[in-house]
């Protein structure tokens, strides 16, 4: 693959690349939609990645090309980075990483670059292809400008810089992209950012299956609405408990300030919030603020037209999912005889909560989860933002081949479009390593 990339680079730019950078995609085993609420998540890097061949140049221009001809070439001056939020095209994700590093170091005369990108992560599949591209671009810019940062600093800068495109992400994707190590999943905690190895039990393999329904976080408002609903739930819960609600931004802040367990938080949600959707009027009344204050101080720009919010369901999902992550890690550490069954049960509960409480599933994902469970998966759930994208299933290793064959037949071979792409869309994976830069020997 590297040789092929090098040859394409030479034919495109007329000279050889000076170095390469790669950043992996990821699959989140458990802990969906809770990183931006401040809670720990449990992802692993996958072997699929973004690989960029790079040649720093004297002109202050960045030229971007892609091995996939459906993505058009792009070039821009490094001193005038414009990121278009309305059309999240591939090069804008590269520009996020570039801009993040430039701004961090306050680079006045950043180095120009010729870059050729090759990606093996299925796009818009919930396997974090966009964050891997942001991370890879950050790494490329860092190296081309002769700067160094720790992996943790890089992850934090790339998390912030992906927001240039309008996605209010929480940092899981960028963290695992940099902090991943081969052979182990990671428990990723935030504020401060840290990663702990989680050894997955033997005897099972994780299988990713793409529903073939594309979901682009930056292009849809579902994702950002959920972020806002969690923020509003934070405010209402804080106010009801006499906390300084204006300072509280994440559901985790409420738990920390009250000093209670996740189970107790679930009880508080039951007491304070009602299952019926809240109108903007009711939220203003609860908080004692005007609609203008709500729009200018709490809701983000693209939320101004949303008029109802489900707070009870979102908070319930977040606190129960945060508890499932800790339980998952505990089972992996203690490795009881029935570890696989227990982990499978947590994955199933997570999917039900994503479907019913967070409403981030879709009919195709539900069907795929059911097919995977029917053909022998011990646990299966949507992974990534949802509304399309992939499922992850835990399958007994000795049943892997039959499982793959049956899922192919039941989900992919019933549909011509899916059949054409099944090889990239159904695969077993093991924990891969994190982002790195390498030079040919």
N, C-alpha and C positions, 0 to 999 in steps of 0.2 A: 504493500500500500504506500509506504514511504517513497519507494523508488518511483512509483507511478506519479505520485504527487510532485516529486522533484522534476520529473520529465515534463509534466504539464506546466510547472512553474517556469522552467527554462523556455519552453515554447511560447509562453504567454509574455514573459517580461524580458527575455533575452539574456538572462544571467541566472546563476544558481542561488537558491536560498541560503542565508547565513545561519539560520537556526529554525527550530520547529517548537511549537507549544501545543500541548494537548490538555483538554479538560473533559472529564467524564460526565455523562448523564447520571441520573440517580433514580432509584426506586425507593419510595417511602414505605417501609414495612408496616408501620403503624404511627398514628399521630397526625391526622389530616386536619388542616386549617386551624392549627393551634399555635404555630410558631409566631404568627403576628399577634397572638394574644399573650406572648411571653412564656409559653410552655415548651418543655423539652420534646423532641421528636426522635424517631428512630429510623433513619434512612441508611442505605448503603449505596456506594457508587457502583454503576454497572460497567460492563466492558465497552459498550458503545460510547463514542466520544465525538468531540469536535477537535480536529487537527488543523493547525494553521502553519503553512510554510511562510517564512518571513525574510525579507531583505531590507535592512534600513537603507534609506537613500538620502542624498544631499538636499534634494528639493523638499520644500515643506508641504508635500502632498501625500495623502494616503490613498493608495489604489487598492481596491478590494475586488477580488474575483472569487468565484465559487466553482468547484468541480461539477456541481449540478447545474446544468444549463438552464433549468427553469428559474434560477436566481440570477438576475442581471448584474453586470459589473457596476461598480460605483467608485467615484473618486471625489475627494474634497480637500480643501486646504486644512492643515492641522490647526491653523489659528482661527478657524471659523466653523466650529462644530455645531451643526443645527440638527436637532433630533425631532423628527416629525411624529407626534403622538397620535395623529389621526389615522395614519396608515403604518401599522407596525411591520415594516419590511425588514428583511434579514439584516441589512447593513446598519439599521438603526440600533440593533442590539450590540453590534461591534462598537459603534460610536459611544454607547453608554459606558463600556469598559474603558475605552480610550479617554473619554472626558473625565471619568472618575479618577484615573491616575494623574492626568494633567492637572486637575484642580487640587488634588491632594498635595502635590509637590509644587504647585504654582509655577508650572513650566512655561517660560516665556517663549522659548524657541524650540518646541518639541520636534523630535526627529520625524521626518517623513518615512513612509514604509510602502513596500509592495507586499501584498499578502494574498495568498491563495488558500482558500478554506475547503476542507473536506469533512463532511459530517456523516456519522453512521447512526445517529439517534433519530428515530422517526419523528418528524416535526409535529407540533401541536398534539402530542400523544400523552402529555402528563409525565414525561420522563425528563423534563427539565432541559430540553435542547436550547431554549432561549437563554437560561441562566448559564449553561455551559459555555455558550458563545460569549456572553458578557465577561465571564471569568477568564476565558482564553484570551480575549481581547485585552483585558487588564494585564494579564501576564506578559503578553506580547509587547505592550506599550512600556511596561516596567523594564523589560530586558533591552528593548531597542534604545531606551533613554539612559541605560546604565545605572538604574536605581535598584534598591533592594528593600523588601518589606517581609515581615513574617507572614506565615500562612493565615494566621488569625487576622492580621491587619488587612491583608488582601481580601479575605472573605467579607470583612466589614465594609470595606470601600466598595466592593462589587455589589453588595446588598443595597447600599445607598444609591449607587449609580444606576442600578436597574430601574429605580423609581423615575428616572428621567423620561422613561417611555410611558409612565402612567400606571404601572402596576404597584400596588401597595404591599409588596411581599414581606415576609418576616425574616428571611435570612437562612432558612434551612438549605435551600438549593446551593447557594454560594458556599456555605460552610462545608457541606459534605464534598463539594467539588474540590476544595482545597485540602480538607483535613482527612479525606478517606485514606485507608490503608488496605492493601490486598488481604483478603481472607477474613476480614472482620466488618460487621456493621458498626455503627456508632450511635451512642446516645448523644445528641447535640443539645446543649443547654445554652441559654442566652443571658446576657447582662450579668456577668461577663460571659463572653463566648468561650465554651470549652467542649471538648469531645472525649467521650470515654468509650473504650472498646466494648463491644457486645458480641461475644462468641455465640454464633447460632448453633443450635443442637445438630448433631450428625443424624443422618438417616432421612433428611428431607432436602429438597431442592426448591428454590424459588423460581417460579415460571411467570413471565410477563406475557400478557395477551392484550393486543390492541383492539379496542372496539371498532376502530376505523371511523369513529365519529371525531372530527377534529375540533379541538377547543383551543382558542387562542386567548389567554388571560387578558392580554393588553387590548384585545379587540372587543371584549364583551364586558358588560357592567356587572354581571352576576358576582364576580369575584370581589370587586370593590364594594358592592352593596353589603356583602357578608362582613367585610372588614368594618364597615360603618355600623352595622347592626351590633357587632361585638363591642364597639366603642360606646354605643348608646346604652347597651345593657350594663357596661361598666359604670357609666354615669348614674343610672337609676339605682343599681345595687349599692353604689357608694353613698349616694344621697340618703337612701333608706336606712343606712347603718351609721349615719352621722359622720362619715369621712369627708375629707376635702375633695368633693367630687370633681371640681374643676381641674384638679391636678391628676386625676386618675385617667389613664389612657387605655390600659389593657386589663382584661379579666384577671390576669395573674396579680396585678397590683392590688385588687380588692382582697384576694385571698391572703396575700402577704401582710397587708395592713390590718386585717382582722385576726391574723395568726391562727387560722383554722385549717382543718384538713379539706381535701377535695370533696370527700363525702359530705362534710358539713356545708360546703359551698352549694352542693346540689340541693340540700334541704332549704338553704336560704333562697335559692332560685325559685323553688316551689312556693315559698312564703311571699316573696316580694313581687315576682313577675307573673303576669297572666298569659295563658296560651294564645288568646286572641291577638291578632296583629295590633300594634300601636299606631295611631295616627300621629302626624307631626304636632297637631294641637295637643294631644294627650301627653306627648313627650315634653312639650313646652310647659304644660301645667305641672307635671311631676317635678320638673327641674326649676320651675319658677322663672322661666326666661321667655323672651319674645321670639317669634318665628325668625326675625332678622338675626338675633343672637345665635339661634340654632344654626342657621345657614352660614353665618360668617365665622363662628368660633368652633363648631364641632363637625359639621358635614363638609366633605371635600367638594371641590369644584364640580365634579361630574355627578354629584348626588342631588343636585338642586331640584330635579323633577320627581324624585321618589317620594311618595306620600304615605306609604305604610311600611312598617318594620316589624319583623318577628324577632323579639328579643328573648323570650322564654326558651324557644327551641334552640336558638344559637348558643345561648349560655349553657344550656343543658348538654348540648353536644360537646362544647369545649371542655367543661369540667369532667365529664365522664371519659372523654377521649384522653385527656391528660392523665387520668388515673390508669387507663388501659396501657399507656406507654410505660409507666413505672412498673406495672404488673408484668408486662412483657419482658422488661429488662431483668426483673427479679427472677422470673422463671428461667431465663437464659443463664443467669448466674448460678442458681441453685440446681439446675438440671435434674428435676425429679424424673422418675421413670415414665410418667405420662406427660412429659414436657410438650411434646408435639401436639397432643390433643388440647392441652390448655392454651397453647399459643394459637392454635387453629380457632378455638372458641373466641378468643379476643379479636382475631381478624374478622370473624363473622359479625360479632357485635359492633365492631367499628363500621362495617359496611352498612348495617341496619341504621346506625345513628347518622351516617352521612346521607343515607337515602331519606330517612324520615324526619330527622331533626334539622339537618343542615341543608337538605334538599339540593345536594350537589351531584346527584347521580343522574342517570337518564335510562330509558327503557333498554337500550342496547347493553349498557354496563350491567344492569340488573340481570339481563338474560345471560350474559357472559359469565357472571359470578355463579349463577345457578347451574350452567353447563359445567363449569369447572368443578363445583361441589359434587354434581351428579357423577362425574367421571373420576372421582377419587381424590380430589384436593382435600386436605385436612382443614384448610381455611382459605378464604378468598375474599378480596375486597377491592374497591376502586383505589387507585393510587394517583397522587397528583391532585390538581385542583378539582377534577371531576368534570361533569357536564359533557362527557366524552373522554377520549384518551384511553388509558390502560387499566387493566386489573392486575393484581399480583396474587398468586396462589402458592400455597405451601403444599408440595406434593411428595409423597414417599418416594425416595430415589429409586427403589426397585420397581416402581410402577410408572416411572417417568415416560418411557417410550409409548406405552399403551395410552397413557393420559394425553400425550401430544397428538397421537393419531386420532383419538376420539374427539378431542376438542376441534381439531382441524375439520373433521367431517361434520360435526354438529354446528359449528359457527361459521367457518370460512368457506366450506365447499357448497354452502346453500346460497352463496351470493357471488356473482361473477367478479364484481369489483374487489371484494375482499380476497377472493381466491388468487387474484393476480399478485397480491402483495403479502401473501400469508407468511413467507419465509422471514421477512423482517418484522412480522407482527406477532409471532408466537415463538418465544425462545426461553430456554432455561438460562439463568444467570447466576454468577457467584460474586461476592463482594470484590470489587476492583480497586485499583489504587487511584490516588488523587492527581490533581493537575501538576504538570511539570514542563520544564523547558529542556530540550536536548539539542545537541550539536552532533553532526556526523563525525565519527572518529577519523 
